[in-house]
């Protein structure tokens, strides 16, 4: 799932129902077309994360709320103590299911699993609920096996983890987001807030909140949130993520409480 879809699910989780036009109005400010937003809503409905109780109205389903819960839970892994257990997913797709195999592979990597060998994915975190939903969505139960345990021969080293999870590439993405934050986002936020908070445009601030949230969401998709024991000593992920999420909280607090957008951030 891409970050815009996840963000719309988050907004729907904060409201009983949302009109298509309301979402279009919000995302038009961010440069997305009406056709693009309608397409995203159709995909969410197809995946059963949302339904449509009436024409042009959408609401989140139980499956959608469970997905949002799993998204919000992932960054908390940075503060959890690892018990040393490993969780493996073995996949065996026939050649006729190549497309499904690649979809499951991409979803496993986004969830936080590392690609250890062909058809073998590894994680220090169980992700039980996430795997159940992933297999349901892709109808992959007949082609997957999950089990947990300890690795023979001792634990993986940080050097091995660097390769399995492609941590240098993830670190580069974190550096890219940090530069974007300092060079583009902070000046835009200062301009939107101005010197007179009473003149602040609530939608402008909310759109900045969404823009920052989308950047954070992209990091959630690529960062496996590994335990401290498996990370390089100079890992920047925690620091950058903490900086961005702290700012997101500040931006949310700047949205006027009496605006139409306060319900999405409270």
Residue pairs with C-beta under 8 A, 6 or more apart in sequence:
1 67
1 110
3 214
3 217
3 218
3 221
4 27
4 32
4 40
4 214
5 40
5 43
5 44
6 68
6 71
6 217
7 210
7 213
7 214
7 217
8 23
8 37
8 40
8 41
8 44
9 44
9 49
9 50
9 60
9 64
9 67
9 68
10 68
10 71
10 213
10 264
11 18
11 23
11 26
11 264
12 18
12 50
12 58
12 59
12 60
12 64
13 60
13 64
13 65
13 68
14 263
14 264
15 59
15 263
15 264
16 59
17 53
17 57
17 58
17 59
18 57
18 58
18 59
19 56
19 57
20 37
20 38
20 41
20 56
20 57
20 58
21 56
23 37
23 41
23 58
24 34
24 37
24 38
26 203
26 206
26 207
26 210
27 36
27 37
28 34
29 203
29 204
29 207
30 207
30 210
30 211
41 50
41 58
44 50
44 58
44 64
45 51
45 52
45 58
47 63
47 137
48 61
48 63
48 64
49 60
49 61
49 63
49 64
49 67
50 58
50 59
50 60
50 61
50 64
51 58
51 59
51 61
52 58
52 59
53 59
60 68
63 133
66 129
66 133
67 133
69 129
70 129
70 130
70 133
71 217
71 220
74 112
74 220
74 225
75 220
75 225
75 241
75 245
77 112
77 125
77 225
78 225
78 237
78 238
78 241
80 125
80 227
81 227
82 124
82 125
82 227
82 228
82 229
84 150
84 155
85 124
85 126
85 148
85 149
85 150
86 122
86 123
86 124
86 148
86 149
86 150
86 151
87 122
87 123
87 124
87 125
87 126
87 127
87 146
87 147
87 148
88 116
88 120
88 121
88 122
88 123
88 146
88 147
88 148
89 108
89 113
89 120
89 121
89 131
89 144
89 145
89 146
90 119
90 120
90 121
90 144
90 145
90 146
90 147
91 101
91 104
91 105
91 119
91 120
91 121
91 140
91 143
91 144
92 119
92 143
92 144
92 145
93 100
93 101
93 104
93 143
94 143
97 143
100 138
100 139
100 140
100 143
101 143
103 138
104 134
104 135
104 138
104 140
104 143
104 144
105 115
105 121
107 134
107 137
107 138
108 115
108 121
108 134
109 115
109 121
110 221
110 222
111 123
111 127
111 130
111 131
111 134
112 123
112 125
112 127
112 223
112 224
112 225
113 121
113 122
113 123
113 127
113 224
114 121
114 122
114 123
114 161
114 164
114 165
114 224
115 121
115 164
116 122
116 164
122 164
123 224
124 226
124 227
124 230
125 225
126 148
131 146
134 140
135 141
135 144
155 229
156 164
156 230
158 229
158 230
158 231
158 232
158 233
161 167
161 226
161 230
161 231
162 168
162 232
165 224
165 226
167 231
167 232
167 235
170 222
170 223
170 237
171 235
171 236
171 237
173 218
173 219
173 222
174 219
174 223
174 236
174 237
174 240
174 241
175 236
175 240
177 215
177 218
177 219
177 240
177 244
178 236
178 240
178 243
180 215
181 212
181 215
181 243
181 244
181 247
185 208
185 211
185 212
185 215
185 247
188 208
189 208
189 247
189 251
192 200
192 201
192 204
192 205
192 208
193 200
193 205
193 254
194 200
197 254
200 254
200 256
202 255
202 256
202 259
202 260
202 261
202 262
203 259
203 261
205 251
205 254
205 255
206 255
206 259
206 261
206 264
206 265
208 251
209 248
209 251
209 252
209 255
209 265
212 244
212 247
212 248
212 251
213 248
215 244
216 241
216 244
216 245
216 248
219 237
219 240
219 241
219 244
223 237
223 241
225 237
231 237
252 265
252 266
255 261
255 262
255 265
256 262
257 266
